[in-house]
Amino acid sequence: MNIGEKIKRLRMKNSLTQEELANRCELSKGFISQLERDLTSPSIATLVDILETLGTNLRDFFNETEDEKIVFTKEDFFESEDDENKYKINWIVPNAQKNMMEPILISIEPGGKTKEDDPHEGEEFGYVVSGSVNVHIGSEKYKANEGESFYFKANYKHYLSNPGKGKAEVLWVSTPPNF
């Protein structure tokens, strides 16, 4: 691990010059410069001071994590179909069930419906990309047309249906992941 390189990235992320960081930590600009080039090593106490100034701590600084993927392409998507209920789900963020929210793209054929989801902790959000859908929440039913969205707490059984004559497509985000 290049400690100096990591400190430099954190310093720049915090929009600090070497001199500003040095002044806040009561160090010299030369020491910070040498540290960032891995020409010197700080004591533990000095490193703790620098990291606190940069808004982190030893544990987080040395915790090696994988770079998380930010952009997903169609090749990353996973698709499943329910022929009986006439709908298809595209998981557009792979392994999203480990995240705080799970976005999916649902296509519902005319007369089709998604499976009924039991009440759970969390919330549901949807944006109707094309067509129209009925949003069923408990015993209530709400219509959402193309370009409209819906948002609700998932306290009741819920599902979507397509009352239209054409295919409906909905970007649906569930938190916590539930699909």
Phi, psi and omega in degrees: 000133176267097182299316182299316180297319179294319179296319179299315178301316179295319180299314181293323177299327179271007178055044178249144171277166176301319181296318180296317178296316179301314181298318181293333181258004182057047178235175177267154177298322179300320179296316180298317179300312179295322179298314181294336178264010180056036177266348177214163179239139179276158170290166178299316181298318179293318179298318178300315178300314181298314182294321177298319178297327181270005174081027178219189180219174183302314184301310182292323181297318183268358178285107180280113177242153177289149173293127180280145180285135183255317184250134180241139179254174180301331179294338180277340186292153174236135184240142171223149181237148173237093184297323182298316182264002174061049174216160182226140177244132171251115173280107189268352172232103183303142178057030182293342181298345176272353181265181179284334179220158182230106177273137175224158175246118183251132173247125181238123178288160177307132181081359182271169178206154176281166176294151179284128182263130178290159176303144179204167174295147173114192186222162179232140176226141176216149175232124182278109181285318178208154180077207176213155180223155167262132177258114182261120179231110185060232179266002181266154178224132181233140179262135176232124182262170177311131180086358178254164181229167175223155182206129180203157172283142187272044183285343184234163173303145182207152176195171178246148172223158180248105179274354187278183181262351178239170179295143175249142178232130184228131169273116186239131179239125182244138175223130350293167180307138188221352185272000000 
